[in-house]
Amino acid sequence: MTEFDDLKNSWQRATPLVAPVDMKQLRRDNATVQQQLERKQLYGAASLLLTALYLLYIGFLSGIPFQALTTYAAIVLIILCCIGQAGIHLYLYQRLRSIDIAAPVTEHLQQWETYYSFRKRLIRINLPVYYVLLNGAFGLYFIEMLGLLPTMTRVLVLVLYMAWMLFAWFVLGKRSLRREDARLTGIMNRLREQQTQLGRY
């Protein structure tokens, strides 16, 4: 009787079977998130290139007679910032496109981890450089533009500009990065989970 009780207790304590891995659903989910990330990079590149073209028109083709050389230097620097950032967006788009949804789980996970690591390094270097160059360019632009305004208006414009830049850096930028980070870590965590489950079979 005790052997039967031992067998019964052992059976009741056994760990439940893990649900089978739904690889098709995992691939569909990953493909959806990948497309969202790709679209974000593509739209970012397009909007920056359009901005660069608009600034090129305003600065050199519209006939507006800017007086200071610093204003033209600022416009050129802002255009170069836009083109540089657009290039980075397009490069990230290409890297995302190269991730193979149909690859085996381990290889697919490694591709996402490589992209994630690269993206983290790029953010650490690129964002501060971009903001310093952009704000430096606006500083040059303001030399002529704000010189035409009364002192109180100048102070108001500078305060509003600085408030906007701080808001863009600490709120909008961080929120966007958190959202992207959540998507990337979500993909990698699901792949790790599936990799663990596959290792049990």
N, C-alpha and C positions, 0 to 999 in steps of 0.2 A: 504493500500500500504506500509506503514511503517513497519508493521509486516512482510510482505514478504521480504522487504529490510533487516530488522534485521536478519531474518532467513537465507537469502542469504549470508550476511556478515559473520555470525557465521559459516556457512558451509564452506565458502572459507578460513576462518582463522583456521579451524580445523587442528590439527596436522596430518600429513600423517601416514598411517598405517605402522608399523614396519614390515620389511620383515620377513617371518617365519624363525624360528631357524632351521638351517640345522645341526642337531645333528650328522648325519652320517659323514658329511664332517669334522666337528669339531673333532670327535673321530679319523678319519683317520689322520688328521693333527697332533693331539697330539701323536698318536701312532708312526708316523714317527719321530717326534722330540725325543720322549722317546727312540726309538731304536738308534738314533744317539748318544744320551747321554750314553746309555748302552754300545754301541760299544766303545766309547771313554774310558770308565772306564775299559772295558775288555782288550783292546789293551794296555792301560797303565800298567795294572797288568802283562800282559804277557811279555811286554818288560822289566819291572823291574825284574821279576823273571829270565828271560834269562840273564840279566846283572849280577845278583847275582851269577848265575851258572858259567858264564864266569870268574868272579872275583875269585870265589872259585877255579876254575881250574888254573888260572894264579898264584894265591897266594900260593896254597898248593899242586897242582898236576903236574904242568908243569916242575918242577925241576929247576926253576929260583932261584938261591941262594941269596935271600935278606939277607943283613948283619944286618940291624937294627931291633930291636924288634918293634920300632915305625911303621915300614912299615907293618909288619904283623897286628899290632893293627889297622892301618888305613884301611887295606883291610877288616878286620873283621867288623869294624864300617861301612864302605861303604856297605858291604853285608847286614848288619842289617838294614841300612837305606832303601836299595832297597826292602828288604822283608817287612819291616814295611809299606812302601808306597804302595807296591803291595797289602797288606792286606787291607789298606784303600780303594784302588780302588775296590777291590772285595766286600767290605762291601757296598760301594756306589752303585755298580752294583746290589747287592741284594735289596737294598732299592728302587732303580728305578724299578726293576722287580716286586716289591710288589705293585706298584701303579696300581690301577684297572681302566683300560680304560672304562670298561662297567659300572662303578659306576654312580649314579645320579650326575648331575652337581655340586651340593653343596658339596657332599662328595668327588668327584674327585678334585675339587678346593682345599678343605682342605688338601688332601693328597699332592698335589703339594706345597702348602704353608708350610706344615710341613717339606717336603724335602728341600725346598728352605731355610728355617730358619736354619735347621741343617747344610746345606752346607755352609752357610755364617759363622756360628760359627766355623765350622771345618777349613775353610780357614784362619780365623783370628788366630787360634791357631797352626794349622798343618804346614802351609808354613814357618813361621819364624823358628820353631823348626827344620824342615827338612833342611832348608838352613844352619842354625848354625851347626847342626851335620855333614852335608855333607862337609861343608867348613873346619870344625875342623878336619875331617878325612883326607881331602886332605892336610891340613897343616902338619899333622903327616907324610903323604906319601912323601911330598916334602922334609922333613928333610934329608932322605937318597938320594932321586933321584936328588935333586938340588945340593947336596953336591958334586956330581961327575962332575958338569959342571963349566965352567969358570964364573966369576962374571957377565959379561955383558949378557951372555946367561941366567943366573939365573934371573936377573932383567927382561929380555925380557919375559921369561916364566911366571913370576909372574904377570907382567903387562897384558899379554894376558889372563891369567887365570882370573884375577880380572875383566877385560873388559868383558869377556864372561859371568861371573857370574852376573855382573850388567846388561848386555843385557838380559840375561835369566830372571832375576827378574823383571826389569822395562819394558821390551818390550814384550818378548815372553809370560811370565807368565801373565802379565796384559791383553794382547790381548786375550789369551785363556780364561781367566776368564770373560772378557767382552762379548765374544762370547757365553759362556755358560750362563751368566746372561741374555743376550738378549733372548736366547731360552726359559729359564725358565719363565721370566717375560712375554714373548709373549704368552706362554701357559696360564698363570694365567690371563692375561688381556682378552684373548678371552673367557675364562671360566666365568670371572666376567661379561663380556658383555652379554654372553648367559644367565647367571643367572638373570641379570637385565631384559632382554627381556622376559624370561619365567615368571618373576614376574608380567608382564603386562597382561598376559592372564588369 
